[in-house]
Amino acid sequence: MAVKSKGKSALRRAAAWLVVPALAAASVACAQAPYANPSSAANPFYGSVTVQMAGGEPIRLSLEQAVQMGLDNNLGLKEAENAEKALKGEKKQALQEFLPTITLSGGTGIYQHNLAAQGFGPGVLASFGSLFPGGQLPPGVSLITRDDLTQGMLSFQQTLFSGPVIAGWKAAGAAERVAYFAKMSARGEVVQQVASAYLHTIAAASEVDNATAQLAADKLALEHAHLAHLAGTASNLDELRARVQMQAQQQALLAVQNAHEKDLILLKREIGIDPGRDVVLTDPAPYNDLAEQTPAEVRAVAYRSRQDYQNLQNQVTELRQVHSAYRSRRFPTLSFRGFWGTDTVNGAGTHGNFAAVGTLSVPIFREARLRGDADASQAELDAALAQLLDLRNHIDEQVRDALLDVAASQKMVAVARSNVDLAKQALTDETDRVHAGVDDNLRLVDAQASLASAESNLVESLYQCNLSKLALARAAGVLETQYRDYLGR
C-alpha cells in the first residue's frame, strides 16, 4: 500500500507540473489577447496625417525623430493648429470694425421706363401741357421712355467710438491667445503620447528579447534532461517537465511578439507612418536618477510654464472683455458715413453729388435685455475664475503626485535590478547542482521562472519610471523642451 501511495503522489506531482506551466502560458496569452486598439475617432492624438507610405527600406527611428514626426503630423495637433488659425481669422474680422470701409462702385446701362406704371398716365401728362409753348404737349411724347445712365460712386463708413466694439476687439485678442496656448498644450500632449508609445514599444521589444533568451535556455535544459534520461541518470518525469516548460515559454514568446507588433502599429499611426511600413527603433530604454526637487520648486515652474493654466487665464480675460462689451452697450455709439458720386444721363454731361453723415446712437430703454446679458456673462466669468482657482490646486496635486511616483519608481528600478542579479545567480547555482546530479530539474524550472519574472519586472519598472518622469515634466509644463533631460538622454 505504501508503494502504491507513493506512486500516486508522484503522479499527482507530475500532473501538477504539467498543468501549472500550461496555466501560466494561458494567463500570458489572455493578458495579451486582442483588445480594442485606441482610435483617432475617440481621441485624435491616436491618429496622424500619413507621410511615410508602405514599402521601401525600413525606417530607423530614434525617440527624438519620433517626437518630431508626431509634432509634424499628429492629427490632434493639426486640429489645434487649425483652431488657432480660425481664431486668428475671427480676430481680423473684429479688427475690421475699427477700420474704415471704403467701397468704389460704378456702372453703365440702358434703362427703359413705363411712365404709366409709375403713375404718369395720359391724363397726368396732359395737365403739364400748359407748361409748354402752345399750351399742349409736344407731339411724339410717349409713355415709354429710354435713357443711358453712367454712374460712379466712392462710399466711406467708419465707427468712431463703440464700447462693444472696443471690448470685442480685446476679447478677440484674448481668444487668440487661448487658441495659442491650447495649441501649445496639444504639443505637450503629442510629446507625451509619442514618447510613451515609443517607450512602451521598447519595453515590449525587451520582453521579446527576454522571452527569446529564456526559450533558448529552456531548449538547452530540455536537451540536458533528454540526454540524462537516455543515460539513466534522470527520470522521464524530469524530461517531461523540461519539455512542458519549453513549450510554455514558446507560447509566452508568441504572446509578447504579438504585443510588440501592435505597439509598433500604434506608434506609427501617431506619427504619420503607414502601419505597413517597417520601422526599427534605435534607442534603448533610457534611465537616469533625477535630481531631487521640492513641490514648491516644481509648482513655481508650473505656474509660469503650464499651457493649460495660461489658457484658462486668457479665457478669464476673454470673458471679462465679453462682460465689458455687454455693459458698454449702454454707452453712445458714434459713426460716420458718406459718399461722393457722379452721374451722366444720355451724354448730357456729368453732375457730382455727395453726402456726409455723422450718427450718434444712444440707447434709451433696453434695460431688461442689457441687464440679462450682463448677468449671464458675469456668471460665466465667475465660473471661469472658480475653475482657475481649482486648477491651481490641481497643479499642486499633480506636482506632488508626480514627485512621489518618480521617487517610488526609481527605488523600484533599483530593487528590480537587484532581483535580476540574484535570480541569475540562483539559476547559475541550480544549474550546477542539476548537472552535478545533486537535484532534479524541479528546482531548476523554479529558478528559470524566477529569472523570467525578475527580468519582466525590471522591464516594467523601467517603463513605469520613464512614464513617471514624463508625467512630472508635463506637470511642470516643460515636457516639450526638457523631456530629454528628464529621461536621461
Secondary structure, 3 states (H helix, E strand, C coil): CHHHHHHHHHHHHHHHHHHHHHHHHHHHHHHCCCCCCCCCCCCHHHCECCCECCCCCCEEECHHHHHHHHHHHEHHHHHHHHHHHHHHHHHHHHHHCCCCEEEEEEEEEEEEEECCCCCCCHHHHHHCHHHCHHHCCCCCCCCEEEEEEEEEEEEEEEEEECHHHHHHHHHHHHHHHHHHHHHHHHHHHHHHHHHHHHHHHHHHHHHHHHHHHHHHHHHHHHHHHHHHHHHCCCCHHHHHHHHHHHHHHHHHHHHHHHHHHHHHHHHHHHHCECCCCCEEECCCCCCCCCCCCCHHHHHHHHHHHCHHHHHHHHHHHHHHHHHHHHHHHHCCEEEEEEEEEEEEECCCCEEEEEEEEEEEECCCCCHHHHHHHHHHHHHHHHHHHHHHHHHHHHHHHHHHHHHHHHHHHHHHHHHHHHHHHHHHHHHHHHHHHHHCCCCCCHHHHHHHHHHHHHHHHHHHHHHHHHHHHHHHHHHHCCHHHHHHHHHCC
